[in-house]
Amino acid sequence: MKLALALPPNAAARLPRLARLTGLTVARRRRRAIRIVWHDTTDGTLAARGLALAEQGRVWRVERLTHEDRPWPPGTAEEVLAQATALARLDHELPAGLHAVAWLEGHLSTLILQKDSAELTLTLLQGTIGGAHRRRPVCRMTLEGLAAPVLDLALGLLAELDLAIPAGVLAAEALAAANRSGPPAPLTPELRTGLSVGVAFTLSLGRHTDAILREAHTILSRDPGTEPVHQMRVAVRRLRSTIAVFRPVVFCPEVDAADQGLRALADRLAPARDLDVFVAETAATVGEALPGDASLRRLLTTAGHHRRAAYTALRTWLGGRDFRRLIITLAALADGTAWSAAPDMAQQEALGLKLEAFAAQALKRRLRRLTEAGDTIDHLDPTALHLIRLRAKRMRYAAEIFAPLFSRKATARFLRRLAAVQDRLGILNDGAVANTLLTDLGATTGGRAHAAGLVRGFLAARAGDARSRIARAWHRFLRLEPFWT
């Protein structure tokens, strides 16, 4: 396993002297200079194709900047597509007009470590990165060895250093520094027939981990608006659904620990997202209908204060060690060693299935749980309807994971009707969340009670209309044949 980590440049000098490494160090290799030059056209033809052309010493490499249809999660090394000792010998089609666009200049230091009878290699890169006129410090550490000792050491060092998974490969960081931009957005690979069950899990894990990491950078770097929190929350739910769907294959303590970390992240995202919906949608809609109501304006002002506090708390958590621990754990899990080293009989059986057969089994289980309520749900109380909404959401995420394996038309119809059920039930849930928020905002007495009454009246009216629409959407969904049969 090879795990790439970023750390603050001012922390690099402390690394060889850390007590955690002193007892592990077997040897130090000579510090050596490193210089990498990346080439592209003036209009960035290679970068637009998700590629980078690197020159290091007498070696030229064509590398990937972004993910494609293979397991290549955050924290892994660059994927080299072609390599040669001369540009003309590269077995890869290149555009005309190439010139140097970004540089890395620095030094590499290497420590050979012995941990739990396993040899690990720690490589530290320090230097500057960027273009001719825009450069910034860079510091990266790479741990290489067996997966368990690598992860254990990374998490142990996290207690003393601000380690993190980089947002992109080194070439992406160089181009971003040169252009004052963020790393290129990754491609969004989908599952396809012919993949093994294990590779399908790895691909999904890396994809959603990457999405969580990138949304975190957006939330921490500037005023993000409401969309990044929403997208991160969706990515967390999709990843937890992926873990649940593939649990027959991947169950192990490390996966369970990652799932608990994702649940903790979801708990931090919920207050910010709930207040986003309340401020921007629920209360704002009532305010538009009654623009002259002063109590509504005061309620929105109070909600805005709470929203800013929720975002402050979220940013603090995303900038802390718990979040970095979660992302490092997820990146290491994509190696596959933790859950595939000694599979039991049930895991072996699941790993041996064709991906389509595994998908059909998982989807059938979820559909059976969802439809336990029967043909009619008109009589169900809000608690029972909330449970159906949660199961519909889980069904939808699982169906979206495996949709590329089956008929496009049938899956699209299934997802469309399932989304309609989920959306109708979501109206009732929005009302329940808003009622809780009104209590948290202190809108039970005084002038705010009037505003709360207006909001609750609006929500009650909308919920009454939703009941009949829920029943119609449910009956339409039940008439569908599952797309995987």
N, C-alpha and C positions, 0 to 999 in steps of 0.2 A: 504494500500500500504506500502511496505517495500523497501526502497531504500538504497543500500550500496554505500558509497563514500570513497575514499582514500584522505588523506591529508598529507602534510609533517609533520614528527614527531615533528619538532621544532615549529610548529604552534598549537599543541594541547593545550599547556598551556594557550594560549590566548582565547581559545574557550569559557569558561564559563564567561569571562569578556567582551565579545563583546557586544556593545550597542544593536545590533540587537536581542540578546537573553535576555538581562537583563530585558526588559519589558515583555518578554513572559514567563519567568521561573516561574513555580508554586511551584516546589519542586525539591530537589536533593536527590537522593538515595545514600546510603553508597557505597563508592568505594570498590570494592572487587577484589581479586586476581583471575586470570584465567590461567589455564594450559591445553593445548591440545596436545596430542601425536598422530601422525599418523603412522600407521603400514603398511608394505608391505613386499613382498619377496625381496631377494637380487637383482633379475633381474627385479623388478617392474611389477609383474604380474597384480596387481590391477590397477595401473596407466595406463597400456597398454589397459585395458578394460574400461578406463574412470571412474574409481572408486577410492574412498579413504576410509580407515577405521580409524575412529577417536575415541580416548579414552579421555573422559573429566570427571574427577571425577569418579563416579561409573557408568557412562553411556558410552556405545559403540554405534557408529553410522556408517552405511554404507552410504556414500554420493557420489553424482555425481561430477566428475571433469569437464565434458564437456557436451555440449548440446546433446539432442537426439530429437526424433520426437515429440516434444511438445513445447509450448511457454515458454521459459526460457531464457529471454534476459539478456544482461549485466546489472549489478547493482542490481540484485535480490539475495536473500539469497540462501545458499546451499540447494539443494534438497535432503532430507533424504529418503533413500529407506527402511532402517530397523533400529530399535533402541531397545536396551535391556540393562538391568543392569548387564549382564554378557556376555562374548564373546560367550560362549557355547549356549546361548539362542537366539542369533541373527538368525532370519529367513532368512538367505542368505548364499549361497554357497561361502565358502572362501578357498583360496589355503593353502597348508601346508607351514611351514617355515616362518611364519610372525614374524617380529621384528620391533622395533621402527626405523623410518627413518627420521622423522621431528618433530619439536617441536614448540609450541608457548607458551611463558611465558610473562605475563603482568598483566594489571589491566583493569577492566571495570568500567566506570562511567556513570551514567544515570541522565538525566534531564527530568522532566515532564514539557511540555510547553503548553500554551493556546494561540492559534492563530485563529482569526476569529471565535470564539466560538467553535473551534474544538481542542481536546486534541491531542498533538503529543508527541511521546517519542523519545528522542535523546540519543543514546548510543554511547559512545566513548571507543574504544579499543586502548590501547597503550602497546607496549612491544617489544620483539624481536622474530624473526621467522627464521627458517632454520634447519640445521642439527647439528650434534655433533661438527663439525669443521668449519661450515660456517653459520653465522647468520647475520642478518641485522635488523635495526629498522622497525617496522610496526606501522601504525596508520590508523585506519578505523573508520568512523562514520556511524551509521545507523539511518535513520529517518523512523518512522513508524506512520501511521495515514491515514486520508483521502487523496486521491491523489492530489487534488488541493492545499491544504495547504502544503503538503510535497514538491511538486515541487516548489511552491512559496518561501518557506523557503530555499530550496537548492540553488535556483538561487539568492536569496538575500544574502546568506552567501558567494556565489561565488565572490561577490564584495569585500569581506574582506579576504577570504582565498583561497588558491590554491587547491580547491576541484576538484576531477576528478572521473570518473567511473573506478573502478579497471579493470585490464586486465583479471582477472579470480577470481574464488571463493577463499576463504581463504586457503583451502587445496592446491589448485594449486599454490598459492603464496609460501606456506611453502615448497612444493616439489621443486619449481623452485629455491628458495633461497638455499636449501640444495644441489642441484645438479648444481648450477650456470648455469641454463638454463632458457629459457622463459617458460611461462605457456603452457600446452599442447594445441595443435590445436583443436578447436571445431569440432565436427562432422558436417556434412552439411545436415541437415534434409530436406526432400522434402515434398511437400504437398501430401496428400493422400485422397482418397474418404472417406467420413464419417465425415470429419472435418466441423465445421461451418464456415461461411464466416468470422466472426470476429476472430476466432482462426487462420484461414489461414493468415489474415493480421498480427496478432501478431507474428506468427511464421516467416513470411518473414521479418518483421521489425527487430526482434531480430537478425536474421541471418545476415542481411547486416550491421546492426549497429555493430555487433561483428567483422565483417570483416574490417570495417573502423577503428575501435579502434585498432585492432591488426596491421594493416598496418601502422597506425600512430606511434605505439611504435617502429616498425622496422625502419621507416624513422628517428625518433628522436634518436635512440639508437646507430646507427653506419652508416658507408657508405653503403647505401642500394642497390646500383646499380639502374637500371631502372625499375625493375619489381614491387617493392612495390607501386610506384607512379601510375603505370599503373593499378595494381589491385585495389588500392583505388579508382581511377577514375571510374573503372568499377562498383565497389560496390556502389559508390555514384549514378551512373546512374541507376543501378538496384533498389536502394531504392527509388529514385525519381519516377521511373516507377511504383513501387509497390504502392506508395502513389497515383499516378494518376489513376491507375487501380482500386484501392479500394476506390477512393474518394466518390462515391455514398453512401458508408457505413460510412466513417470516417471523413467527412468534418466537421471541427471545427477550431476555431482560433489557437489552439495549434498545430494542424497538419500543418496548413498554415505557422506558424512560423518556424516549423521544416523544411519544404520544402524550405523556404527562406534561412535558415542556410545552407542547403545542396547545394543550388545554390551558396552561397558565398564560400563554400569549393571547389566546382567545378571550380570557377573562380580562386582560388589560385593554383589548380592543373594544370590547362591548360597550363600556360607558361612553367613549368618544363617538362610536358609530350611532348609538341610540340617541345621543344628544344632537348629532348631525341631522338625523331624520326628523327629530322633534322640531329643531330650530328652522331647518331649511324647507321642510315639507308640512308637517302636521300643523304647528302653531302658525306658520307663515300663511297657510291656506286660509285658516280662520281669520287671520289678520287682514288678508286681502278682502274678505267678505265684509269685515267691520273695521275699515281703516281709521275711524275716528275714536275707537275704544282705547282709552288711556291705560286701562288695567291690562289689556293684552300687550301693549307696548312694554309695560313694566315687567310682565312675565317673560317676554322675549329677551329683555335686557338681563334679567336674572339667569335665564337659561344660557345666554351667551357667556356669562361669567363662569358658569359651571362647565360649559363646553371647553373654554380655554384652560381651566384647571385639569380637566380630563386629558387634554392633549399634552399638557405639561407632564402629568404623571406617566402618560404613555411614552413620551420621548425619554424620560428618565429611565424607564425600564428598558427601552430599546437600546439605550446607550450603556447599559450595565452588563455585568458578567453573566447574569442568567440568560439573557438573549444570546450572547456570544456562545455560551455553552450549548444552547439548543442548536444553533446553526452549525457549530463544529461537529456535534454529535450526528446531525442529519447528513452532513457531507461525508463523514466517515462511514455511516451506515450504507451509503451507496456503493461502497466497495464490495459489500455482499458477504464478507467473511463472517460477521457476527451471527447472521441467521442461516448460513449455509454450511458452516464448518462440520457440524455433526447432526444432520437432519434426522428426526425420528421417522417412523414408518409413515405416519400421516403426512408429514412434510414431503417425504420422498414421492409418495403417491400423487400429491398435488403438483409437485415440480415436474412430474412425468407427463401431466396432461397437456394436450394441445391448448394453446391460449384460448381459442374459441370455446372449447369444452369447459375450461376453468371459468371463463366469463359467464357462460350460460348457467352454470351451477350457482355462482355468486349472485347473479341477477335474479334467478328464480327464488332464492332464499329471501331476498329483499322484497320482491313483489309479493310473496306470500305473507310477510309481516305487514306490508302496507295495506293489503286488501282484507285483512282479518275482520275489519268492521262490517263487511258485507255490502249488499246492494244499496242500502240507504243509510245516510248519515244525518238525516234531517233532525232526528231526535237526540243526537249526542250533545252532551254538555261541553262547555268551553275547554275543560281539561282534556277530554277525549279528543276533541278536534285539534288541540295543540299537539297531542301525541301523533295524530295522523299527519299534521304538517311537518313534524320532525322526520317522520318516516318517509314522507314524500320527498323531502330535501335529500335524505340519504340515498333514496332510490334514484333521484335525478343525478347526483354526483357520480354514483356507480355506473349509471347508464352512459354518462358523458365520457367516462374513462374508456369504456369498451365500444362505444358507438362506431369508431372507424373500422371495426372488424366485421360489421354487418351492413345490410342494405341501407344506403343513405336515405332513401325515401321513407322506409319504415321507421328508422330511428328518429328521423326529424319529426314525423307525426307523433310518435310516442313521447318524445321530449316536449313537444309543443303542448300536448294535452296534459302532461304531467305538470308542466310549468303553470298552466292555467289553474290547476287544483292548488298548487303551492301558493300562487299569487292571491287567490281568493281567500284561502285560509290565513295568509299573511296579513290581510286587512284586520282580522280579529286579533291577531297577535300584536299588530301595531297599536291597537287600542289598549291592550293589557300593558304593554311597555310604557305607553304614554301615561297611563294612570299611575304607574309606579313612579315615573319621573316627576309627575305633578306633586306627589307626596314628598319626594326628595327635595323638590324646589321650594317646599314650604307653602304650597298653594292650597292650603286647607282652611285658612282663616284670613280675615282682613280683606283688603282690596284684591289680593291675588285669588281669593276664593271665587270671586265673580268671573275672572278670566278663566280659571280652571273649569268652572261650570260651562262656559261657552265651548271650551275645547272638548269636554266630556260629552256635551250635547252633540257636537259635530261627529265625534267618534261613534256615539251610539247610533246616530242616524245612518252613518256609513256601514256599521256592522249589521244593522237590520236589513239593508239592501243586499249585503254580501251573503246572507244565509241562503237565499234562493239560488244565487249564482254559484255558491259552493256545491249545492246538490246537483245542478246541471253539469258543472265541470266534472264532478265525480262520476256521474253516470256515463258521460262521454268517454272518460278515461277507461272505465271498466269494460266498455265494448271493444276495446282494442285487443288485437292479438299481440303477444310479446314479440318484439322484433328479432329476438335471438332464437326463436323456435323454427 
